[in-house]
Amino acid sequence: MLSHTAPTTPYRAAGRPEVMFVIERTIDLAARRHGFDRVALRRRNLVPATAMPYRNPLGLLYDSGDYAAAQDRVVALADWAGFETRRAEARARGRHRGIGLGNYIELNTGMPRERTEITIQPEGRVDVVLGTLSAGQGHETSFPQLIVEWLGVAHEQVRLITGDTDQAPFGGGSHSGRSMRLGAVVMAKAADAIVARGRRLAAWLLEAAEADIEFAERRFRVKGTDHAVDLFAIAAAAQRPDAPDELRGPLAAVGDETMSVPSYPYGCAVCELEVDPETGVVEIVRYTTVDDVGRAVNPLILHGQTHGGIAAGVGQALMELCHYDPTTGQTSSATFMDYAIPRADQLPSFATEISEVPSTSNPLGLRGGGEGGTTPALGAVVNAIVDALGELGVEHVEMPATPERVWQAIQDARTRVERRPGVG
């Protein structure tokens, strides 16, 4: 079992919600059977921030993080302290209300190599060819944001080019939380190279020493003067026949890096729900998360990814069942007419918050983002169901916790109570 003398992480899941589910259920079972407070038991076993970097028993090195702060924050956001009042109110309506907690940590690696090529076009456009590809994560918004910040151009001046093998000779794809983490690093290296070359070109154009040229907001300026030249003018000048031989040609740079060191996103989720004991129907009434992504390039996109991840995790916990005909082996849940997934009207508004403790495993401090909505959801939801039904004697419900399974768990618990000596 867990020991306060041997700190653990928030239980490495490596993107596997099923692993999280087993661990978080085990912790809740231990707390219930031995009289521990569920929140306190987890907190005493979290690696403290002061122990970072921390190498776990498997040899993995957690570079940074404040796991206890994430748990403390989500517990406060979810108003854990006021839950018993809400439980009593639900009981008066004939409902069983429960609350559940789930920590998580992920190991994000993926293909370790990524490549980009950035070209400043004299007509006023920045072409960014990148080897990773969006699958709905909003790359066309968040990647140009970085170029805007680093080069001072307008967002509409950045053209992100992905999925074209004629232009991108190599790319690692989008998986394991790697796209922003690795793509941003190679883009930063290429942008730095462009600025360095642009500084030399500006020194030539402005007839100044390279050391006296500074760059900010798209302009190369001679320090302490108003003599300046625009980034796109530099790109045009670089292609003039009188440009220095070593600087002549398109203003472009390649970033190509292999980074095998992983990052470790982490966080915590709290689910609060009600169970109808007559039907077994579960209604999620509150859901709160805190996810640490190192640095958030676009918080709005991250919140959206978290919302989608929560819906996916809740669906797996409550309703998504692969059913096969016992005689033929054929699946009988092959379409969304038969395979249940959550709809918008079945979920409450989520309270999601982003934590930013910079990762030290890459120069931009990024961790992966997006998967965290799913990873702790299974454990948090089932823990909440068992907490709601604990007073009836229910100790566990298997996933998916469909109304039938929940109702049957209630009936089985009542039968066990009735069969006890001296009962009935």
C-alpha positions in Angstrom: 0.0 0.0 0.0 1.0 3.6 -0.1 3.3 4.9 2.6 3.9 8.4 3.7 7.6 7.5 4.1 8.0 6.7 0.4 6.5 9.5 -1.7 4.8 8.5 -4.9 3.9 10.5 -7.9 0.2 11.2 -8.7 0.3 7.7 -10.0 1.8 7.6 -13.5 -0.8 6.8 -16.1 1.1 7.5 -19.3 -2.1 8.4 -21.1 -3.9 5.3 -20.0 -7.1 6.1 -18.2 -7.7 2.4 -17.4 -4.4 2.3 -15.3 -5.6 5.5 -13.5 -8.9 3.8 -12.8 -7.4 0.8 -11.1 -5.0 2.9 -9.0 -7.6 5.5 -8.0 -10.1 2.9 -7.1 -7.5 1.0 -5.0 -6.7 4.2 -3.1 -10.4 4.9 -2.4 -10.9 1.3 -1.3 -8.0 1.5 1.1 -9.3 4.8 2.5 -12.8 3.4 3.0 -11.7 0.1 4.6 -9.2 1.6 6.9 -10.9 4.9 7.8 -8.5 7.3 6.0 -9.7 10.6 4.6 -9.5 10.2 0.8 -8.0 13.6 0.1 -5.5 13.4 3.0 -4.4 9.9 2.0 -3.6 11.1 -1.5 -1.9 14.3 -0.3 0.5 12.6 2.1 1.7 10.3 -0.7 2.4 13.0 -3.3 5.9 13.9 -4.2 6.5 17.4 -2.8 7.6 20.2 -5.0 10.7 20.5 -2.9 11.8 17.0 -4.0 11.9 17.9 -7.7 13.5 16.7 -9.8 12.4 13.3 -8.6 13.4 9.9 -9.9 10.8 7.3 -9.3 11.4 3.6 -8.6 11.2 2.8 -12.4 14.0 5.2 -13.1 11.8 7.9 -14.7 12.8 11.5 -13.8 10.0 13.9 -13.0 11.5 17.2 -13.9 9.2 19.6 -12.1 5.7 20.0 -10.7 3.6 20.9 -7.7 1.2 18.0 -7.4 -0.1 18.9 -3.9 -0.9 22.5 -5.1 -3.0 21.1 -8.0 -4.9 18.8 -5.7 -5.5 21.5 -3.1 -6.7 23.9 -5.8 -9.2 21.5 -7.3 -10.6 20.5 -3.9 -11.1 24.2 -3.2 -12.7 24.9 -6.6 -15.0 22.0 -6.2 -16.1 23.2 -2.7 -15.3 19.8 -1.2 -15.7 21.2 2.3 -19.4 22.1 1.5 -20.3 18.7 0.0 -22.0 17.2 3.0 -24.6 20.0 3.0 -25.3 19.2 -0.7 -25.5 15.5 0.1 -28.1 16.1 2.8 -30.2 18.2 0.4 -30.1 15.5 -2.2 -31.0 12.8 0.3 -34.1 14.9 1.1 -35.1 14.5 -2.5 -34.6 10.8 -2.5 -31.2 10.9 -4.3 -27.8 9.6 -3.3 -25.1 12.2 -3.9 -21.4 11.3 -4.1 -18.1 13.0 -4.7 -14.9 11.5 -6.1 -11.3 12.5 -6.7 -8.7 11.4 -9.2 -5.1 12.5 -9.6 -3.1 11.8 -12.7 0.3 12.2 -14.3 1.2 11.4 -17.9 4.4 10.5 -19.7 4.5 12.4 -23.0 7.1 11.3 -25.5 6.1 10.3 -29.0 8.3 10.5 -32.1 11.3 12.4 -30.7 12.3 14.2 -33.9 10.5 17.2 -35.4 11.3 19.6 -38.2 10.2 23.1 -39.4 11.2 25.5 -42.1 10.3 29.2 -41.7 10.6 31.5 -44.7 10.0 35.3 -44.6 8.4 36.2 -47.9 9.2 39.8 -49.0 5.5 40.4 -50.0 4.6 40.3 -46.3 4.0 36.7 -45.4 5.7 34.2 -43.1 5.5 30.6 -44.3 5.9 28.0 -41.6 6.2 24.4 -42.8 5.8 22.0 -39.9 6.0 18.2 -39.8 3.2 17.7 -37.2 -0.4 17.7 -38.3 -3.5 18.9 -36.5 -6.4 16.6 -35.8 -8.6 19.3 -34.4 -6.3 20.7 -31.8 -6.3 24.3 -33.3 -2.7 24.3 -34.6 -3.7 26.8 -37.2 -4.3 29.2 -34.3 -1.8 28.4 -31.6 1.3 27.8 -33.8 1.0 31.2 -35.6 0.6 32.8 -32.1 4.2 31.9 -31.4 5.5 33.4 -34.6 3.5 36.6 -33.8 5.1 36.8 -30.4 8.7 36.0 -31.6 8.8 38.0 -34.8 6.2 40.7 -34.2 4.1 40.0 -37.3 0.3 40.0 -37.5 -1.5 36.7 -37.1 -3.0 36.8 -40.6 0.5 37.2 -42.1 1.5 33.7 -40.9 0.7 30.7 -43.2 1.0 27.4 -41.5 1.7 24.6 -44.0 1.3 21.0 -42.7 0.4 17.6 -44.3 2.4 18.3 -47.5 5.2 15.8 -47.9 6.5 17.8 -50.9 7.4 20.6 -48.5 7.9 18.7 -45.2 10.5 16.0 -45.7 10.1 14.8 -42.1 7.5 15.1 -39.3 6.6 13.2 -36.2 2.9 13.6 -36.4 0.4 14.4 -33.6 0.3 12.0 -30.7 1.4 11.7 -27.1 1.1 15.4 -26.4 4.1 16.1 -28.7 2.8 18.6 -31.3 3.2 21.9 -29.4 5.9 20.6 -27.1 8.3 19.6 -30.0 6.9 21.8 -32.7 7.3 25.0 -30.7 10.9 24.1 -29.9 12.0 23.7 -33.5 10.0 26.8 -34.5 11.8 28.8 -31.8 15.2 27.6 -33.1 14.3 28.6 -36.7 13.0 32.0 -35.6 16.1 32.7 -33.6 18.2 31.8 -36.7 16.2 34.2 -38.9 16.6 37.0 -36.4 20.3 36.4 -36.2 20.7 36.5 -40.0 18.4 39.4 -40.2 20.5 41.3 -37.7 23.6 40.9 -40.0 21.6 42.0 -43.0 20.3 45.0 -41.1 23.9 46.0 -40.1 24.8 45.9 -43.8 21.7 48.0 -44.9 22.0 50.5 -42.0 25.8 50.7 -42.2 26.1 49.9 -38.5 28.0 47.3 -36.4 26.1 44.1 -35.9 26.4 44.4 -32.2 24.5 47.7 -32.4 21.4 46.2 -34.0 18.5 45.2 -31.9 15.3 43.4 -32.9 11.8 44.0 -31.6 8.2 44.1 -33.0 9.3 43.1 -36.6 11.9 45.8 -36.8 15.7 45.9 -36.7 16.9 49.1 -35.2 20.3 50.7 -34.5 20.3 51.1 -30.7 19.6 54.5 -29.5 18.4 55.8 -32.9 15.4 55.9 -35.1 17.2 54.1 -37.9 15.3 50.9 -38.5 14.3 48.5 -41.2 11.3 46.2 -41.4 11.6 42.3 -41.3 10.0 42.0 -44.7 12.3 44.7 -46.2 15.2 42.7 -44.9 13.8 39.6 -46.7 13.6 41.6 -49.9 17.1 43.1 -49.5 18.5 39.6 -48.9 17.6 38.7 -52.5 19.2 41.8 -54.1 22.3 41.1 -56.3 24.4 43.5 -54.2 23.7 41.6 -50.9 26.7 40.1 -49.2 27.5 36.7 -50.7 27.2 34.9 -47.4 23.8 36.5 -46.7 22.2 36.4 -50.1 19.1 34.3 -50.7 15.7 33.7 -49.2 15.4 34.8 -45.5 14.7 31.3 -44.2 15.8 28.9 -41.5 15.3 25.2 -40.6 14.7 23.9 -37.1 15.3 20.1 -36.9 15.7 18.6 -33.4 15.6 15.2 -31.8 14.4 15.4 -28.2 13.9 12.1 -26.4 13.4 13.6 -22.9 9.7 13.3 -22.0 7.5 15.8 -20.2 5.0 15.0 -17.5 1.6 16.8 -17.5 -0.4 16.2 -14.3 -3.5 17.4 -12.6 -6.5 16.4 -10.6 -10.3 16.0 -11.2 -13.3 16.1 -8.8 -16.6 14.6 -9.9 -19.9 15.2 -8.0 -23.0 13.3 -9.0 -26.4 12.0 -8.0 -27.8 8.5 -8.2 -31.5 7.6 -8.5 -31.7 4.4 -6.4 -34.9 3.3 -8.1 -33.5 3.3 -11.6 -29.7 3.3 -11.2 -29.5 6.5 -13.4 -26.4 8.6 -12.7 -26.5 12.4 -13.2 -23.2 14.3 -13.0 -24.0 17.6 -11.4 -20.5 19.2 -11.0 -17.1 18.5 -12.5 -13.9 20.3 -11.7 -10.4 20.0 -13.0 -6.9 21.5 -12.6 -4.4 20.6 -15.2 -0.7 21.6 -15.4 0.6 22.1 -18.9 3.8 23.9 -18.1 3.0 26.9 -20.3 -0.3 27.6 -21.9 0.1 29.0 -25.4 -3.6 29.3 -26.0 -5.7 28.8 -22.8 -9.0 28.8 -24.7 -8.0 25.9 -26.9 -6.6 24.0 -23.9 -9.9 24.4 -22.0 -11.8 23.2 -25.0 -9.6 20.1 -25.3 -10.1 19.5 -21.6 -13.8 19.7 -22.0 -13.7 17.2 -24.8 -11.5 14.9 -22.8 -13.8 15.0 -19.8 -16.8 14.0 -22.0 -14.8 11.1 -23.4 -13.8 9.9 -20.0 -17.3 10.3 -18.5 -18.6 8.3 -21.5 -16.2 5.5 -20.9 -17.0 5.5 -17.2 -20.8 5.5 -17.6 -22.1 4.2 -20.9 -19.6 3.2 -23.6 -20.0 -0.6 -23.9 -18.6 -2.9 -26.6 -21.0 -5.8 -26.8 -20.6 -9.0 -28.8 -23.1 -11.6 -29.6 -22.2 -14.6 -27.5 -23.0 -17.1 -30.2 -21.5 -15.5 -33.3 -18.9 -13.2 -31.8 -20.2 -10.4 -34.0 -20.3 -6.9 -32.4 -23.8 -5.7 -31.7 -22.7 -2.1 -30.9 -21.1 -1.3 -34.2 -22.8 2.1 -34.8 -23.7 5.2 -32.7 -27.3 3.9 -32.8 -26.2 1.1 -30.5 -23.0 2.4 -28.9 -23.9 5.1 -26.3 -21.8 8.2 -26.1 -22.5 11.3 -23.9 -24.5 14.2 -25.3 -24.4 17.8 -24.3 -27.6 17.7 -22.3 -26.2 14.9 -20.2 -23.3 16.9 -18.9 -23.0 20.0 -16.7 -20.9 23.0 -17.3 -17.3 22.1 -16.3 -15.1 24.2 -14.1 -11.6 23.8 -15.6 -8.5 25.6 -14.5 -4.9 25.6 -16.0 -1.8 25.5 -13.8 1.5 26.5 -15.2 4.6 25.1 -13.5 7.2 25.3 -16.3 8.7 22.0 -17.4 12.5 21.9 -17.3 12.7 19.2 -19.9 12.5 21.6 -22.9 13.6 25.2 -23.3 10.1 26.6 -23.6 8.8 24.9 -20.4 6.0 23.1 -22.2 4.1 19.9 -21.2 1.5 18.2 -23.2 -2.1 19.2 -22.9 -5.5 17.9 -23.8 -5.3 14.3 -22.6 -5.7 15.3 -19.0 -9.4 15.7 -19.3 -9.8 11.9 -19.9 -7.1 10.4 -17.8 -8.5 10.9 -14.3 -12.2 10.9 -15.3 -12.8 7.1 -15.0 -11.5 7.0 -11.4 -13.2 10.2 -10.3 -16.6 9.2 -11.7 -16.7 5.7 -10.3 -15.2 6.9 -6.9 -18.1 9.4 -6.8 -20.7 6.7 -7.6 -19.3 4.4 -4.8 -19.2 7.4 -2.4 -22.9 8.0 -3.2 -23.9 4.4 -2.6 -21.5 3.6 0.2 -24.1 4.0 2.9 -26.1 1.3 1.1 -23.1 -1.1 1.3 -21.9 -0.7 -2.3 -18.1 -1.0 -2.4 -17.5 -1.1 -6.2 -19.2 -0.8 -9.6 -17.5 -1.9 -12.8 -17.3 0.2 -15.9 -19.3 1.2 -17.7 -21.5 2.1 -14.8 -24.7 1.8 -16.7 -28.1 2.3 -14.9 -28.5 -1.5 -15.0 -25.2 -2.1 -13.3 -25.7 0.6 -10.7 -29.2 -0.7 -10.0 -27.9 -4.2 -9.7 -25.1 -3.1 -7.4 -27.7 -1.5 -5.1 -29.9 -4.7 -5.1 -26.8 -6.9 -4.4 -25.8 -4.7 -1.5 -29.3 -4.8 0.0 -29.3 -8.6 -0.3 -26.0 -8.9 1.5 -27.4 -6.7 4.3 -30.6 -8.8 4.6 -28.6 -12.1 4.8 -26.5 -10.9 7.7 -27.2 -12.7 11.0 -29.7 -10.8 13.0 -31.0 -8.8 10.1 -34.5 -9.2 8.7 
